[in-house]
Amino acid sequence: MNPYEAAQEAAQVVAKLTGADRHDAAVVLGSGWGEAAAQMGDVVAQAALADVPGIPPPTVVGHGGQLLSLDVRGVRVLVLAGRSHLYEGHPVETVVHGVRSAVFAGCETIVLTNAAGGIDPSVPVGTPVVLSDHLNLTGVSPMVGPEVPDGLPGRFVDLTDAYDAELRGFAHAVDPSLSEGVYAGLLGGAFETPAEIRMLRTIGADLVGMSTVLETIAARHLGARVLGISLVTNFAAGVSTEKLFHAEVLAAGAAARPRLVALLRGVLERLAPS
C-alpha cells in the first residue's frame, strides 16, 4: 500500500474513533505541549493515538499519545498529542503519516508545535515563536520515492509560503508580543554542538529542533495551510553555558502552558466562519 492510500484509510478510522465525518483543523503537539490538549476546547471524543493505523505509540517523554477531537467554538479540531521522529528509527513516511491522515480527514489547517533550542539570545526561554520559514537539514523529504498517485498534486510542492501569512497574523492578533523566526530541522537523537549552532546561526536559523519541517512539506503538498509555533525550551549549545537536558524541555513547557493554551485556542477560534 502506498503512503497516501495508508493515510486515506487512517482518516476513515479517525472518523470512526471521533464520530466526526471531517475535522476543520489539526494540531500536532510537540514535547512539553501535551498537557495543553484538553484545555483548548470541549473534548468531544478521545482515543489512543496508536489506535490510528500507521501511527506507532510515542516513545519520547512528553508526548502524550492521545488523539482528541475538540469543539472550539464551532471549529472541529483534531489534536495529535504526540508525533513520530526520524531519530526514533521511523522512516519519513511514518513521520508525516499523522499529518497526511489529518488532511485526508478534512483538515484544511495544520498547526504544528514543537520544543526548540533558541539560537537568538534575545528570545528568552519559555517564549513561543511563530515560524516564518524553515531549513530542512534532516537529509530526507516526504516527496522522495515513487511518483504521487493520480488525483493528488505532483511531488514538486511550492514552499515559497510554507507558513501561512494569515494564520501567522491570527497568532499575532492573539499575542502581539510574539516574534517570528526561522526553524532549522535536524535529524536529532542528540543535541547540537556549539560549532553546529554557529553554523546554523550563520545560515539564518533562529531556532533548532528535530521535527516539524517534514510535516510542513507533507501538509503543504496536500494543500493544507500550516502554522508553526516553537516554544523556546532551552538555549542551544554555545548560546548558554548551561548543560542541555530533555527534562528542561518539559519543565519549560509546563511553565509556559497557560500562554500556549491561550495562543492555540485564540488561533483556532479565528478559523470559525464569520
Solvent accessible surface area in square Angstrom, and as a share of the most:
residue,aa,sasa,rsa
1,M,153,0.68
2,N,51,0.26
3,P,47,0.30
4,Y,14,0.05
5,E,81,0.36
6,A,30,0.23
7,A,0,0.00
8,Q,75,0.33
9,E,85,0.38
10,A,0,0.00
11,A,9,0.07
12,Q,117,0.52
13,V,40,0.23
14,V,4,0.02
15,A,27,0.21
16,K,170,0.72
17,L,59,0.30
18,T,10,0.06
19,G,70,0.67
20,A,8,0.06
21,D,140,0.73
22,R,114,0.42
23,H,1,0.00
24,D,51,0.27
25,A,0,0.00
26,A,0,0.00
27,V,0,0.00
28,V,3,0.02
29,L,1,0.01
30,G,1,0.01
31,S,14,0.09
32,G,11,0.10
33,W,1,0.00
34,G,16,0.15
35,E,114,0.51
36,A,1,0.01
37,A,6,0.05
38,A,58,0.45
39,Q,93,0.41
40,M,0,0.00
41,G,9,0.09
42,D,101,0.52
43,V,66,0.38
44,V,78,0.45
45,A,20,0.15
46,Q,107,0.48
47,A,19,0.14
48,A,40,0.31
49,L,1,0.01
50,A,43,0.34
51,D,78,0.41
52,V,1,0.01
53,P,66,0.41
54,G,51,0.49
55,I,20,0.10
56,P,34,0.21
57,P,86,0.54
58,P,35,0.22
59,T,103,0.60
60,V,26,0.15
61,V,104,0.60
62,G,29,0.28
63,H,16,0.07
64,G,48,0.46
65,G,11,0.10
66,Q,63,0.28
67,L,3,0.01
68,L,6,0.03
69,S,0,0.00
70,L,0,0.00
71,D,50,0.26
72,V,0,0.00
73,R,175,0.64
74,G,58,0.56
75,V,3,0.02
76,R,55,0.20
77,V,0,0.00
78,L,3,0.01
79,V,0,0.00
80,L,9,0.05
81,A,3,0.03
82,G,1,0.01
83,R,16,0.06
84,S,11,0.07
85,H,10,0.05
86,L,26,0.13
87,Y,72,0.27
88,E,45,0.20
89,G,66,0.63
90,H,40,0.18
91,P,79,0.50
92,V,20,0.12
93,E,74,0.33
94,T,30,0.17
95,V,13,0.08
96,V,0,0.00
97,H,12,0.06
98,G,11,0.10
99,V,3,0.02
100,R,4,0.01
101,S,3,0.02
102,A,2,0.01
103,V,23,0.13
104,F,55,0.23
105,A,9,0.07
106,G,16,0.16
107,C,1,0.01
108,E,118,0.53
109,T,6,0.04
110,I,0,0.00
111,V,1,0.00
112,L,0,0.00
113,T,0,0.00
114,N,2,0.01
115,A,22,0.17
116,A,3,0.02
117,G,7,0.06
118,G,1,0.01
119,I,2,0.01
120,D,47,0.24
121,P,94,0.59
122,S,87,0.56
123,V,21,0.12
124,P,81,0.51
125,V,63,0.36
126,G,24,0.23
127,T,21,0.12
128,P,0,0.00
129,V,3,0.02
130,V,0,0.00
131,L,0,0.00
132,S,36,0.23
133,D,67,0.35
134,H,23,0.10
135,L,48,0.24
136,N,50,0.26
137,L,71,0.35
138,T,16,0.09
139,G,75,0.72
140,V,61,0.35
141,S,25,0.16
142,P,11,0.07
143,M,21,0.09
144,V,109,0.63
145,G,37,0.35
146,P,130,0.82
147,E,112,0.50
148,V,14,0.08
149,P,42,0.26
150,D,148,0.77
151,G,84,0.81
152,L,43,0.22
153,P,67,0.42
154,G,49,0.48
155,R,50,0.18
156,F,188,0.79
157,V,36,0.21
158,D,99,0.51
159,L,59,0.29
160,T,111,0.65
161,D,98,0.51
162,A,4,0.03
163,Y,2,0.01
164,D,28,0.14
165,A,76,0.59
166,E,95,0.42
167,L,0,0.00
168,R,54,0.20
169,G,37,0.35
170,F,41,0.17
171,A,0,0.00
172,H,52,0.23
173,A,61,0.47
174,V,42,0.24
175,D,21,0.11
176,P,114,0.72
177,S,85,0.55
178,L,12,0.06
179,S,46,0.29
180,E,65,0.29
181,G,3,0.03
182,V,34,0.20
183,Y,0,0.00
184,A,0,0.00
185,G,0,0.00
186,L,28,0.14
187,L,95,0.47
188,G,24,0.23
189,G,59,0.57
190,A,74,0.57
191,F,78,0.33
192,E,18,0.08
193,T,68,0.40
194,P,63,0.40
195,A,56,0.44
196,E,70,0.31
197,I,1,0.01
198,R,141,0.51
199,M,97,0.43
200,L,0,0.00
201,R,109,0.40
202,T,114,0.67
203,I,85,0.43
204,G,39,0.38
205,A,4,0.03
206,D,46,0.24
207,L,3,0.02
208,V,4,0.03
209,G,6,0.06
210,M,46,0.20
211,S,19,0.12
212,T,2,0.01
213,V,1,0.00
214,L,7,0.03
215,E,4,0.02
216,T,0,0.00
217,I,10,0.05
218,A,0,0.00
219,A,0,0.00
220,R,57,0.21
221,H,4,0.02
222,L,25,0.12
223,G,57,0.55
224,A,1,0.01
225,R,73,0.27
226,V,0,0.00
227,L,0,0.00
228,G,0,0.00
229,I,0,0.00
230,S,0,0.00
231,L,0,0.00
232,V,0,0.00
233,T,1,0.00
234,N,7,0.03
235,F,48,0.20
236,A,2,0.01
237,A,16,0.13
238,G,58,0.56
239,V,33,0.19
240,S,32,0.21
241,T,136,0.79
242,E,127,0.57
243,K,154,0.65
244,L,36,0.18
245,F,130,0.54
246,H,66,0.29
247,A,72,0.56
248,E,57,0.26
249,V,8,0.05
250,L,46,0.23
251,A,62,0.48
252,A,11,0.09
253,G,0,0.00
254,A,47,0.36
255,A,86,0.67
256,A,10,0.08
257,R,61,0.22
258,P,99,0.62
259,R,85,0.31
260,L,1,0.00
261,V,18,0.10
262,A,59,0.45
263,L,2,0.01
264,L,1,0.00
265,R,75,0.27
266,G,7,0.07
267,V,1,0.00
268,L,0,0.00
269,E,39,0.18
270,R,105,0.38
271,L,37,0.18
272,A,36,0.28
273,P,125,0.79
274,S,163,1.05
